[in-house]
């Protein structure tokens, strides 16, 4: 297993992801459901779906060893949105650009979402 294999949710950032909005969409419902939501208590799943703000999560940036709070909302099929200081804590702080590949995985022991920049686009 390579170090990138543990990242079960991967996305290449688009212009929309880095251009001013304060959220990122995790729209691969199967991956979000299987690799994140299935680890949660049913009350947290219900809150993530039914609450306007979702649930608060800690995201650990494993590259910089820093923790950040975000809100996670999803629909009933588990397409999710990470919001609340996403832009400041990830896009700006990590100088993310269009074409960068980022990854996430759920740590069931710590109950946190782990994040990394997998591929930096230097073009």
C-alpha positions in Angstrom: 0.0 0.0 0.0 1.4 3.4 -1.0 0.9 6.4 1.2 -1.8 7.7 -1.2 -3.7 4.4 -1.1 -5.3 5.2 2.3 -7.0 8.3 0.8 -10.3 6.7 -0.1 -11.8 10.0 -1.4 -9.7 11.9 -4.0 -10.6 15.0 -6.0 -8.8 17.2 -8.4 -9.7 20.8 -7.6 -11.6 22.8 -10.3 -11.7 26.6 -10.8 -15.0 26.6 -8.9 -13.4 24.8 -5.9 -10.7 27.5 -5.5 -12.5 30.7 -6.7 -14.1 32.3 -3.7 -16.7 29.9 -2.3 -16.2 28.7 1.2 -17.0 25.0 0.7 -16.0 22.0 -1.3 -18.4 19.4 -2.6 -17.7 15.7 -2.1 -20.0 14.4 -4.7 -19.0 10.8 -5.0 -21.9 9.5 -2.9 -20.7 5.9 -2.8 -17.2 6.8 -1.5 -18.6 9.3 1.1 -21.2 6.8 2.2 -18.8 3.9 2.4 -15.7 5.5 3.7 -17.0 8.3 6.0 -20.7 8.1 6.9 -20.8 4.4 7.8 -18.4 5.1 10.7 -20.8 7.4 12.4 -23.5 7.0 15.0 -27.1 7.1 13.4 -27.8 10.4 15.2 -24.8 12.0 13.5 -25.9 10.8 10.1 -29.4 12.1 10.7 -28.0 15.5 11.8 -25.7 15.7 8.8 -28.7 15.1 6.5 -31.4 17.1 8.3 -29.6 20.0 9.9 -29.0 23.1 7.8 -25.4 23.3 9.2 -24.8 19.6 9.3 -22.4 18.3 11.9 -19.0 19.7 13.1 -16.0 17.7 12.1 -12.3 17.9 12.7 -10.2 17.7 9.6 -6.5 16.9 10.3 -4.2 18.2 7.6 -1.6 15.4 7.9 0.9 17.3 5.8 1.1 20.2 8.3 -0.1 18.3 11.4 -2.8 20.8 12.0 -6.5 20.4 12.9 -9.3 22.5 11.6 -13.1 22.5 12.3 -15.6 22.4 9.5 -19.2 21.6 9.1 -20.3 18.6 7.0 -23.7 18.4 5.4 -25.0 15.7 3.1 -28.1 14.6 1.4 -29.8 11.2 1.8 -27.6 9.6 -0.8 -24.5 11.0 1.0 -23.2 13.6 -1.5 -21.5 15.9 1.0 -20.3 19.4 1.5 -17.5 20.6 3.7 -18.0 24.2 4.7 -17.1 26.8 7.3 -13.7 28.3 6.9 -12.8 25.8 4.2 -11.4 28.6 2.0 -9.3 30.1 4.7 -8.1 26.9 6.3 -7.4 24.9 3.2 -7.5 26.9 -0.1 -5.6 30.0 1.2 -3.5 28.5 3.9 -2.2 25.7 1.6 -2.2 27.9 -1.5 -4.3 25.3 -3.4 -4.9 25.9 -7.1 -6.9 24.5 -9.9 -5.6 21.0 -10.9 -4.2 20.2 -7.4 -5.3 16.7 -6.2 -6.5 16.4 -2.6 -7.5 13.4 -0.7 -9.5 12.4 2.4 -9.9 9.4 4.6 -11.8 8.8 7.8 -9.7 7.8 10.9 -12.1 5.6 12.9 -9.9 5.5 15.9 -9.6 9.3 16.3 -13.0 10.0 14.6 -11.6 12.7 12.4 -11.4 13.3 8.6 -7.8 13.3 7.4 -6.7 15.5 4.5 -3.6 15.8 2.3 -2.5 17.5 -0.9 -1.7 14.4 -3.0 -0.5 16.1 -6.2 0.4 19.8 -6.5 -0.2 21.3 -10.0 2.8 23.6 -10.7 1.5 24.8 -14.1 
